[in-house]
Amino acid sequence: MSDSPAPLADPHLVYDPVVGDGPKALVILGSTGSIGTQAIDLVLRNPDRFRVTALSANGGRVGLLAEQAYQLRVRTVGVAREDVVPALREALAARYGAGEPLPEILAGPDAATQLAASDCHTVLNGITGSIGLAPTLAALEAGRVLALANKESLIVGGPLVKALAKPGQIIPVDSEHAALFQALAAGTRADVRKLVVTASGGPFRGRTKADLARVTVEEALAHPTWAMGPVITINSATLVNKGLEVIEAHLLYDIPFDRIEVVVHPQSYVHSMVEFTDGSTLAQATPPDMRGPIAIGLGWPERVPDAAPAFDWSKASTWEFFPLDTDAFPSVGLARQVGQLAGTAPAVFNAANEECVEAFRAGALPFNGIMETVTRVVEEHGTPATGTSLTVPDVLEAETWARARARELTAQTTTANAEARA
């Protein structure tokens, strides 16, 4: 293992593009989402370390985006939705003083990709979903450090990302992968026996597959330890998020799937662990707060003081660990299968899941129907013909097919349920 190429994320390697003196220049993609807003909080508390040159968002929270641009005095704002540009321009004008120049506005589906390649040191990709692939590739090709919170772009485009990324250029921002990143700094790759990825278990830990057939959208959105967007929260309820993280760990750290384990840890204090060949296990632990992983992504190889709360070790606490219930939550096992297939299989898995999550939120699928439908789509896709020689058109074509097939199967389920009730 020590003779193989360096993994995508390696704490021993520091990639540092030269972009001038002063605070580190950042571009934040997905600025109005959970990751983006917490990153901006960190930046505002550390103006001597960071400055933001550009922000991008989908466009659903124009007022917040304008306020962020004003607070950070960015030079460019990007929105994916061109229809919100008049409202954004009006919101910006309301915040800036008379005669004060407004930031440039980029609009359209390629806005985030353009900003990812703009002049900066680090790009934080906090976009949700596989639409983050193009910005990920653009940031890497432009030579920026990539603080990666958009796991889907790595999962659906693994070979494409690997072909572009230089050693040390990617710093993971997921709490689990930031934990592994820090623990791996304690040894060499040859010392690693396995990676242990922790899962809170979501809101349905301990429930059987039969119990899950009756859960509601509101229950699925009530995560016990993390405050996240609706898609990621439901992915955490199905444990699809954990399956994606297993694929991500394999791609980031070049560890085989059979040496990546998932354990349930309800308290979400230990974010992941690395077991070494001498029997030692190193765990990275903090209270559940994403500002710590974000600070690793933006500040590495330096740490940002007081980025997030620390434990009060004078108070007693109980930390529990349980095996994963693979019957109630088959998503992790399916993710391993598609990860091993590689090619377009991960893109099919991810796209089908995104469609099924939206169908569940709309009341068109039951909770268990999410994974049942995703499994059917993956099985119908079969072995990906592209193997590891993947292209962006391959990914887009596979995603388009998977979304269409997931919608067809969802419609069949809806019809069957309606007939059963009649």
Secondary structure, 3 states (H helix, E strand, C coil): CCCCCCCCCCCCCCCCCCCCCCCEEEEEECCCCHHHHHHHHHHHCCCCCEEEEEEEECCCCHHHHHHHHHHHCCCEEEECCHHHHHHHHHHHHHHCCCCCCCCEEEECCCHHHHHHCCCCCEEEECCCCHHHHHHHHHHHHCCCEEEECCHHHHHHCHHHHHHHCCCCCEEECCHHHHHHHHHHCCCCHHHEEEEEEEECCHHHCCCCHHHHCCCCHHHHCCCCCCCCCHHHHHHHHHCHHHHHHHHHHHHHHCCCHHHEEEEECCCCCEEEEEEECCCCEEEEECCCCCHHHHHHHHHCCCCCCCCCCCCCCCCCCCCCCEECCCCCCCHHHHHHHHHHHCCCHHHHHHHHHHHHHHHHHCCCCCHHHHHHHHHHHHHHHCCCCCCCCCCHHHHHHHHHHHHHHHHHHHHHHHHHHHHHHC
